[in-house]
Amino acid sequence: MKFICIREGYYGDVRDRVDALRDACLYYKIDFEDLDSSNVDFSLLEIPNEKYFLYRVGIGATYLESLFLTDRAITFYKNNTLMPYIQESAMFSLALEKKKVKSPKTIFNTTTDRQKLKNYVDYLGGFPIIFKPLAGSKGMGVIKIESYHALFSTLEFLHSKGIYGILREYIDTNRSLRVVVIGHKAICGTETVGIGDEFRSNIDGYRTNQPISITPELNKLATDAVKVLELELGGVDIIQSPDGYKVLEVNFPMGGIKYISDLCAVDIASAMIGYLLIKEKQDKNEPL
């Protein structure tokens, strides 16, 4: 059996993700192939004729991944043709809202129309509100807006630069949870707390992290969020509001594999490979 790992260069912790999955494959005696779409020769690609494991470890590389998404690929998608084309977390959030998964109130399109913006502020419960760009990660570009003057000026500037995003209700907390779901179970989780004057909880150098116990409520919310997206893997970001837990977004592909594994003393990469091995046996109708 072969595990095909697909990526587009190295950024952030992608190298750590690749290394963790390579080590897990070595443990399970599975061949590991690392394909970088930025330097692969597409004319020389060979799609295996036998069953194989497939995972895209970061953003980008969807064309390369799609070439390998055959009926022989064993993946973390419930449908190998459905999800790879969704890259923006906002689209995941939109899908969650449509499926009635508890999440913050969100406007999925920004505008510079001032009357519409006033309507949006009313819908979101008043100031402050949050602007979140369509691109970016780890809180980069997330803005807390506290007045109409700031809202009008900020969006006019961002739109002039071609930067668009979503508007979201502000929940007054600097704490968030990351729950890791594999298959139909949450296997571990962390709590992140912003420190100092930082309202965002996921900014490197301005946060603390600790492992958490997964309660039945968290397990159900996180697994439901992954399930409605037709996925079998996800890092589910959750915030606690006065109305209870709400899902901020589902991260797929999932970052922080090594960091969260070390913090929680759970080998996430090995759990991922183990789950794919179970899927392989189910495909063969073999006893688990």
C-alpha positions in Angstrom: 0.0 0.0 0.0 1.2 3.5 -0.8 0.4 6.9 0.9 0.5 9.8 -1.6 1.0 13.1 0.1 0.2 16.1 -2.0 1.2 19.7 -1.3 2.2 23.0 -3.0 5.6 24.0 -1.6 6.3 24.5 2.0 4.7 27.2 4.2 3.8 27.4 7.8 4.0 24.0 9.4 3.5 22.0 6.2 7.0 20.4 6.5 6.1 19.2 10.0 2.8 17.8 8.7 4.7 15.9 5.9 7.3 14.6 8.4 4.7 13.4 10.9 2.8 11.5 8.2 6.0 10.0 6.8 7.0 8.7 10.2 3.5 7.3 10.7 3.7 5.5 7.4 7.1 4.1 8.3 5.6 2.7 11.5 2.8 1.0 9.6 5.2 -0.2 6.8 3.4 1.9 4.2 5.2 3.4 1.2 5.2 7.2 1.3 5.3 9.4 -1.7 5.6 13.2 -1.4 4.4 15.2 -4.4 4.9 18.9 -4.7 2.7 20.4 -7.4 5.1 23.3 -7.9 7.8 21.1 -9.3 6.1 17.9 -10.4 6.2 16.9 -14.1 2.5 16.5 -14.9 3.4 14.6 -18.1 5.2 11.9 -16.1 2.5 11.3 -13.5 1.6 7.7 -12.8 -1.7 7.0 -11.1 -1.5 3.7 -9.2 -3.6 0.9 -10.6 -4.2 -0.5 -7.1 -5.7 1.0 -4.0 -3.7 3.8 -2.4 -4.1 6.4 0.4 -4.3 10.1 -0.6 -4.1 13.3 1.4 -3.5 16.9 0.4 -1.7 18.4 3.4 -2.1 22.1 2.7 -3.8 24.7 0.6 -3.2 24.7 -3.2 -2.4 21.7 -5.3 -6.0 20.9 -6.0 -5.4 20.1 -9.7 -2.8 17.6 -8.8 -5.0 16.1 -6.1 -7.9 15.9 -8.5 -5.9 13.8 -10.9 -5.4 11.2 -8.1 -9.0 11.3 -6.9 -10.0 8.0 -8.5 -12.2 5.2 -7.2 -9.0 3.6 -6.0 -8.1 6.5 -3.7 -8.8 6.0 0.0 -9.2 9.6 1.4 -10.7 11.6 4.2 -13.5 12.7 1.8 -16.8 10.8 1.9 -17.1 11.6 -1.8 -13.9 11.8 -3.7 -15.3 14.3 -6.2 -17.1 16.7 -3.9 -14.9 18.7 -1.5 -11.4 19.3 -3.0 -12.5 22.5 -4.8 -13.5 24.3 -1.6 -10.5 26.2 -0.4 -11.9 29.1 1.6 -12.9 28.7 5.2 -15.8 31.0 4.5 -17.3 28.4 2.2 -17.0 25.8 5.0 -18.7 28.3 7.3 -21.5 28.8 4.8 -22.1 25.1 4.5 -22.3 24.8 8.3 -24.9 27.6 8.5 -27.0 25.9 5.8 -26.9 22.7 7.8 -27.9 24.5 11.0 -24.7 23.8 12.9 -24.3 26.2 15.8 -22.1 29.1 14.6 -21.8 32.9 15.0 -24.1 35.0 12.9 -22.3 35.8 9.7 -22.7 38.0 6.6 -21.0 36.2 3.7 -20.4 39.1 1.4 -18.9 42.5 2.2 -20.0 45.8 0.6 -19.4 49.5 0.6 -23.1 50.3 0.5 -23.6 52.2 3.8 -27.3 51.4 4.2 -26.6 47.7 3.7 -23.8 47.9 6.2 -26.1 49.4 8.8 -28.6 46.6 8.2 -25.7 44.1 8.6 -24.6 45.6 11.9 -28.2 45.4 13.2 -28.4 41.7 12.0 -25.1 40.9 13.8 -26.3 42.4 17.1 -24.5 45.7 16.9 -20.9 46.8 17.4 -18.3 45.6 17.8 -18.3 43.2 14.7 -15.6 41.2 13.1 -14.2 41.4 9.6 -12.4 38.2 8.4 -10.7 38.1 5.0 -11.3 35.3 2.6 -7.6 34.6 2.5 -5.2 34.2 5.5 -4.7 32.1 8.5 -3.9 32.3 12.2 -5.9 35.4 12.7 -4.0 37.5 10.1 -6.2 40.2 8.7 -9.0 39.7 11.2 -10.3 43.1 12.3 -12.5 44.1 15.3 -14.6 47.1 14.1 -16.3 49.2 16.7 -18.1 52.1 14.9 -19.7 53.0 11.6 -16.9 55.4 10.9 -14.4 52.6 11.2 -16.6 50.2 9.3 -17.2 52.4 6.3 -13.5 53.5 6.0 -12.1 50.0 6.5 -14.2 48.3 3.9 -13.8 51.1 1.4 -10.0 50.7 1.7 -10.0 46.9 1.6 -12.3 46.8 -1.4 -10.1 49.3 -3.2 -7.2 46.8 -2.7 -9.3 43.8 -3.9 -9.6 42.4 -0.4 -13.0 40.8 0.5 -14.3 38.8 3.3 -17.1 38.1 5.8 -18.6 40.0 8.6 -19.4 38.2 11.8 -20.9 38.9 15.2 -18.4 39.6 17.9 -18.3 37.2 20.9 -16.5 38.8 23.9 -13.9 36.2 24.7 -10.2 35.7 24.0 -10.5 31.9 24.3 -11.1 29.3 21.6 -10.9 25.6 21.2 -9.4 23.4 18.5 -11.0 19.9 18.4 -9.4 17.3 16.2 -11.9 14.9 14.6 -10.9 11.7 12.8 -13.7 9.6 11.4 -16.6 9.9 13.7 -14.8 10.8 16.9 -13.0 13.8 18.4 -9.6 12.4 19.5 -8.1 15.4 21.3 -8.4 19.1 21.7 -6.7 22.3 22.9 -7.7 25.6 24.4 -6.0 28.7 23.2 -6.1 32.0 25.1 -5.0 35.4 23.8 -2.8 37.3 26.2 -2.3 41.0 26.8 -4.5 43.3 24.6 -4.9 40.8 21.9 -8.6 39.9 21.1 -7.6 37.1 18.7 -6.7 33.8 20.4 -4.6 32.4 17.6 -1.7 34.8 17.2 1.7 33.3 17.6 3.6 35.0 20.5 0.4 36.4 22.0 -1.3 33.2 23.2 -1.1 30.3 25.6 -2.3 26.8 24.9 -3.3 23.8 26.9 -4.9 20.4 26.3 -8.6 19.9 27.1 -10.8 17.0 27.9 -13.4 16.3 25.2 -16.9 16.4 26.7 -19.8 14.6 25.0 -21.2 18.1 24.0 -17.9 19.1 22.3 -17.6 15.7 20.6 -21.0 15.9 19.1 -20.6 19.5 17.9 -17.2 18.9 16.4 -18.1 15.6 14.7 -21.4 17.0 13.4 -19.5 20.0 11.9 -17.1 17.6 10.1 -19.9 15.3 9.0 -22.0 17.9 7.4 -19.1 19.0 5.2 -18.8 15.4 3.9 -15.4 15.1 5.5 -13.8 12.5 7.8 -11.1 14.7 9.2 -11.0 18.2 10.5 -9.6 20.7 13.0 -12.8 22.3 14.4 -12.4 25.7 15.9 -15.0 26.4 18.6 -15.8 29.4 20.7 -17.9 29.6 23.8 -20.6 32.3 23.7 -23.4 33.2 26.2 -25.6 30.9 24.1 -23.2 27.9 24.4 -20.5 26.5 22.1 -20.4 27.7 18.5 -18.3 26.5 15.6 -16.1 29.2 14.0 -14.7 27.0 11.2 -13.5 23.6 10.2 -9.9 23.5 9.1 -9.2 21.0 6.2 -6.5 20.3 5.4 -5.6 20.4 9.1 -2.6 22.2 10.5 -0.8 21.9 13.8 -0.5 18.1 13.6 2.8 17.9 15.3 2.2 20.8 17.8 -1.2 19.5 18.9 0.1 15.9 19.1 3.0 17.0 21.4 0.7 19.2 23.6 -2.0 16.5 24.0 0.3 13.4 23.9 -1.8 12.0 21.1 -0.2 10.8 17.8 -2.5 12.5 15.3 -0.6 11.4 12.2 -0.7 7.7 13.3 -4.4 8.0 14.1 -5.0 9.4 10.6 -3.2 6.5 9.0 -4.9 4.0 11.2 -8.3 5.4 10.1 -7.4 5.0 6.5 -6.4 1.4 7.1 -9.8 0.8 8.6 -11.5 2.3 5.5 -9.4 0.0 3.4 -10.6 -3.0 5.2 -14.2 -1.8 5.0 -13.8 -1.4 1.2 -12.6 -5.0 1.1 -15.4 -6.1 3.4 -12.8 -7.6 5.7 -13.4 -7.9 9.5 -12.0 -4.9 11.4 
